[in-house]
Amino acid sequence: MDRGVYQILNLINEDRYIGSAIDLFKRYNEHKNDLKGGRHHNIRLQRAYNKYGEENFEFSIIEYVDGKEDLIGREQFHMDSYDWAELYNIYPTARSNSGRKLSEEHKKKISLSMVGRFKGKNNPMYGKSHSEETKKKFSECRRGKLHPFYGKKHSDETRKKMLTSQKGKEITFKGRSQNISAWARELGLNCKSISQRLIRGWSVERILTTPDTQDE
C-alpha cells in the first residue's frame, strides 16, 4: 500500500486538485469513478471535468509519504505552492478524510516541524520511484480500452489551447525566472517540448534538464 500526495491536473489550463491518501491506488479509483458518475464531492472539479472531458485530466503522484501523520502537512505544503485560483480544492487548508479542518495552532506546529525535514535525503521520495506493484496497477488501469483517451485524439482547437496557455509563462529554476523561450534558447531545448512537459505535470528540474530526445 502506497501513501502520499497526489494531484488531478487539468491539461488544458493547468488548474489542479491536490489531495493525500493512505492508499493512493484506491483513492485514484474513487476519484475516477465518482467523476465519471457525476457524483464527485468537489463540485468545482466535477464541473471542470464535465466541461473539458475525462481525456483532459491526469492523475499523478506528487510525493510518497512514509509517515501517516505527515500526510496532511505535506498536502498543505503542496497546496501552498500554488495560487488559490489555480486549485480546484474547496478549502484553502488540507483536511483529513474525516473532514476535520486543521486549527491554526496545528498548522503552525506542522509548518515548524517541516522546516528542512524533507530536503535532499530527508525527502521521502529521495532515491525512490514507484514500486513495481504501483506502476503495474496504474498501467493496467490506463491501458487500451480502459484508457479514457482510447480511440480518441485531441482536436486541433484543444491542442492549440493547451500550448497557448503556456505562452509567456515564466519558469523559476535555481533562483532564476525566465519565460519558456528564454530557457529554450539557453538550454538548447524546443519551446514546444517545454510546453508539453509543463502540461504533463513534470517537475521544473526534469523539464529543463531532460534532452528533447528523451521525452516520455
ZIHUHU-V170449 format. One record per residue. N is the residue number from 1. SS is DSSP state (A for helix, B for strand, O for the rest). PSI is psi in whole degrees, 0 to 359 (999 if undefined). Layout:
n={N/N}
ss={SS/SS}
psi={PSI/PSI}
//
This chain:
n={1/2/3/4/5/6/7/8/9/10/11/12/13/14/15/16/17/18/19/20/21/22/23/24/25/26/27/28/29/30/31/32/33/34/35/36/37/38/39/40/41/42/43/44/45/46/47/48/49/50/51/52/53/54/55/56/57/58/59/60/61/62/63/64/65/66/67/68/69/70/71/72/73/74/75/76/77/78/79/80/81/82/83/84/85/86/87/88/89/90/91/92/93/94/95/96/97/98/99/100/101/102/103/104/105/106/107/108/109/110/111/112/113/114/115/116/117/118/119/120/121/122/123/124/125/126/127/128/129/130/131/132/133/134/135/136/137/138/139/140/141/142/143/144/145/146/147/148/149/150/151/152/153/154/155/156/157/158/159/160/161/162/163/164/165/166/167/168/169/170/171/172/173/174/175/176/177/178/179/180/181/182/183/184/185/186/187/188/189/190/191/192/193/194/195/196/197/198/199/200/201/202/203/204/205/206/207/208/209/210/211/212/213/214/215/216}
ss={O/O/O/B/B/B/B/B/B/B/O/O/O/O/O/B/B/B/B/B/B/O/O/A/A/A/A/A/A/A/A/A/A/A/A/A/O/O/O/O/O/O/A/A/A/A/A/A/A/A/A/A/O/A/A/A/B/B/B/B/B/B/B/B/O/O/O/A/A/A/A/A/A/A/A/A/A/A/A/O/O/O/O/A/A/A/B/O/O/O/O/O/O/O/B/O/O/O/O/O/B/O/O/A/A/A/A/A/A/A/A/A/A/A/O/O/O/O/O/A/A/A/O/O/O/O/O/O/O/O/O/A/A/A/A/A/A/A/A/A/A/O/O/A/A/A/O/O/O/O/O/O/O/O/O/A/A/A/A/A/A/A/A/A/O/O/O/O/O/B/B/B/B/O/O/B/B/B/B/A/A/A/A/A/A/A/A/O/O/O/A/A/A/A/A/A/A/A/A/A/O/O/O/A/A/A/A/A/A/O/O/A/A/A/O/O}
psi={125/128/152/196/139/169/152/107/132/114/345/309/0/9/156/159/131/133/178/156/148/324/99/319/318/317/323/314/324/313/312/313/320/320/316/328/357/26/23/142/338/104/328/316/319/317/320/319/316/324/313/339/151/324/345/18/139/128/128/154/125/318/137/144/125/310/130/325/346/352/307/322/319/325/316/320/314/326/320/350/353/156/148/326/344/358/145/350/138/322/147/353/142/147/151/171/339/356/7/132/142/135/161/321/318/317/321/317/317/315/313/322/340/346/117/358/330/25/148/233/346/347/133/337/358/121/12/166/172/140/156/323/316/314/321/318/310/324/316/327/341/28/143/228/344/344/133/342/9/129/7/170/152/139/161/323/317/315/321/317/317/318/324/326/342/345/133/358/133/140/130/125/126/42/2/140/127/160/173/317/318/316/319/316/318/321/0/33/167/132/319/322/316/316/316/325/322/317/324/349/22/155/156/317/316/321/314/350/356/123/153/326/351/21/144/999}
//
